[in-house]
């Protein structure tokens, strides 16, 4: 009975966009601080891993190593920006700033507030990917214009990680406890999702786990197909996994947060 409640369809209205706009306005006020990290992050990844490690690892499956990791840099940006925005950022707005309480006191429902938070997390992923894609294109390590298709996929991936993050935010007892999913789930996923070496190098059991349980695996695969380019029919399988996973997690995260805020 309780499990069914977590999968019940939440009632979301267009008022959720007000929450999204509120977060955007706050973001714009500090745009200099917010837009600087993705510029530097893309450059540092290329320099430290692409060029540094690439000196020893020339190619992977005939692909220059720096070109191989470029899509991974974008995928990790999608994961980190959405996840940390909807864990630490949302927790601060909920618990310390009391922004959620203030918004719920208006005609906004709990579902609208959380949906707006999820949309904002996905939007932030898109922003970071656009900036980093520009940096990577200057270095000529992504294939334009096909690589531009990573932008809509970034929104979908960002929405998935925002929803996943909100699930943790809904059940964490304190902001310090958010370190556990960060270090025990996000960090390992950034290493074992086909990011810096092919997934096929892992034991078969780990490959199945990565494909079945790690969302980043599918985002990396799609980004790599679009950025190299090397599109195949498996792109549809990865996209199907992301669509179904995003839909499920969005429903669960909204219901979990509703339960927490009501209690």
N, C-alpha and C positions, 0 to 999 in steps of 0.2 A: 504494500500500500504506500509506504513512504517512498520506495524507489520509483513508483509510478508518478508521484508528485514531482520528482526531479525532472521527469521527461514530459510533463504536461506543457502544452504550448502557451507561452506567456502572451499577454495582451499588450502589444507595443503600438504606440501612436506616433504620428509625425512630430509630436512635441519632443521626441528624443533628439531631434536636430538642434534644439536650444541648448542642450547639454554639450553637444559637439561644438557648437559655436562658442559657448562659454570657454571651453578648454582651448579652442583655437585663439581666441582673443588674449588669453593669458600667455599662450605660447608666443604670439607675435610681439608682445611687450618685451620679451627677452630674446628676440630673434638672433641677436649677435652671438649669444652663448649657445643657443640651440642649433644653429646652422654650422657652427665651427667644427664640432666633433666628427660628423660624417666625412668632411673634407679630409681631416687629418687621419681618421681611421683607415680610409681607403688607401691613402698614400703609404701609411705605415705597413699595412698588410702587404702591399705590392713590394715595398722596399725590403722588409724583413723576411718574408716568406717567398714571395714571387721571385725576387732578384737574389736574395741571400741564399735561401735553400735551393732556388732554381739553378744556382751555379753547380750544384752537385746532382740535382735531379733535372736533367735536361728536358726529357719528354715523358709523358705517360700516354701509352697507346697512340703514339705518333703525334700527340698534342703538346706544344710547348707548355712547360709547367705553369708559367705565369698565366697563360690562357686557361689552363685547367682550373686554377683556384679562383679566378676572377668571378665566376658565378657564385662560388661559395661565399665570397666576401659579401655579395649582395644578399644571399640567403641568410647569413648570420645576422646581417643588419636588420632584416625583416623580423627575425626571432627576437633579438635583443631589444629593439626599440619598442615593439608591442608588449613583450612580456614584462619588462621593467616599468613601463608606463602604467600597466594595469595591475601591477603588484604594489611596488613602493609608491608610485604616484597616486593610484586610486586609494590605497590605504591611508595615505596622508590626507587626502581630500575627505575621506569617510570619517576617520577617527580624530585627527588633530584639527583640521580646518572646519569640521562639521558642515562641509559643503553639501553633502548628501542630505543631511537633515533639513538644511535650508531649502534645497530644491524640492524635496518631498512635501514641504509645507505649502508649496504653490500647486497649481493644477497638474504638475508633473507627477506621474506615478513612479513607484519604485522600478518597475520594468522599463519605463522611459529613461530614467536616470542611468541604469546599468547599460541599456542598449546604446545610449549616447556615449558612455565611457568606452564601450567596445568599438564603436565606430571611430572614436578619436584614436584609440590605439592602432587601428588599421590604417588610419590616415597618416599617423606619424611614421609608420613603416614605409608608406609610399613616399613621403617626403625624404626620408633617409635614402631610399633606393634611388630616387631621381638624382639627388646630389651625388651619391657615390657612382652612379652610372655615368654621370658626366665626367667625373674624374677618371674612371676606367676607360672611357672612350677616348680621352685625350692621350692615353698611353697605348691605344690601339689594341687592347686585349679583349674587346667584345665586338661582335659582328653587328654593326648597324645596317639597316634599320630594324632587322628582325629582333634584336635585343630589346627594343622598346616594348615588346610584348611582355617583358617581365614586370612592367609597371602594374597592369591590372592583376597579374598573379600575385604581386606583392600585397595588394589590398586583401585578397583572399587569404593569403598566408598570415598577414598581420591580424586579420579578424580571428583566425584560428588561435594564434598565440595569445591574443588579447583575451579570448574566452577561456583558454587554458589558465592564463594568469589569474583571471577573475575567480576561477574555481579555487585556486590556492588562497587568494585574498579572502574568500568567503569562509574558509575553515581555519585560517591561521589565528592563533590566540594573541599574537603580538607581532609588531613589525620586524622584530629580530628573527622570528621564526621563518620569515620569508627567505632567509639565507639558505634554508634546507633545500627547497626546490631549485634554487639558483645553482648551488654547488653540486647537488646530487643528481640533477636532471638536465638542466640547461647546459652546464659546462661539458659533461660527458657527451651530450647530444651534438654539440658543436665540433666534437672531435671524431665521432664514430658514425657519421651520417653521409659518408662519401664526400666529405668536404675537402680534406687535404690529401687524400689518397683514395683510390678506387674502392668501392664497397666490396668488390669481389676478392680483395685481399684478406678480408675477415673470414673466419670459419663460417661454414654454412649456417649454423645455428644462429650466429650473431647477425648474419645477413637477413634472415627471416625476422628476427626481432626488430632490426632497424626498419625494415619495410612495413612491418605490421604495427609498430608502436611509436616510432619516432617521426613526427611530422616533418622535421627538417630534411629528412632523407628525400622526401617527395619534392620539396621546394628546390633543393639543390639539383635534383635530376631534371626538373622542368627548366630551371634557369640555365643549366648547362646545355640542354638541347637548343634553347633559344639564343644563347650567347656565342656558341662556337661557330656556326650553327650545326646541329646534328639531330634534326627532328626525326622521331620515329613514332610508330603507333603506340608505344608504351607511354607517351605523353598523356594520352587519354586515361590510362589506368591511374597514373599519378594524380591527374586532375580530379578524377572521380573520387579518389581517396581523400583529397583535400576538401572537396565539396561536402562529402558525407560527414567527415570529421568535424568540419567547421559548423555545420548545421546542428549536429548533436551537442557539441561543446557550448555553443551559444545558448541553446535551450537550458542545458544543465547549469551553466554559470549564472544565468539570470535567476533561475529558481533557487539556487543556493544562496545568492546574495539577498534575494527577497526573504528567505527564511532567516538569514542572519540579521537583517535590518529590522524585521518585525519582532524577533525575539529580543 
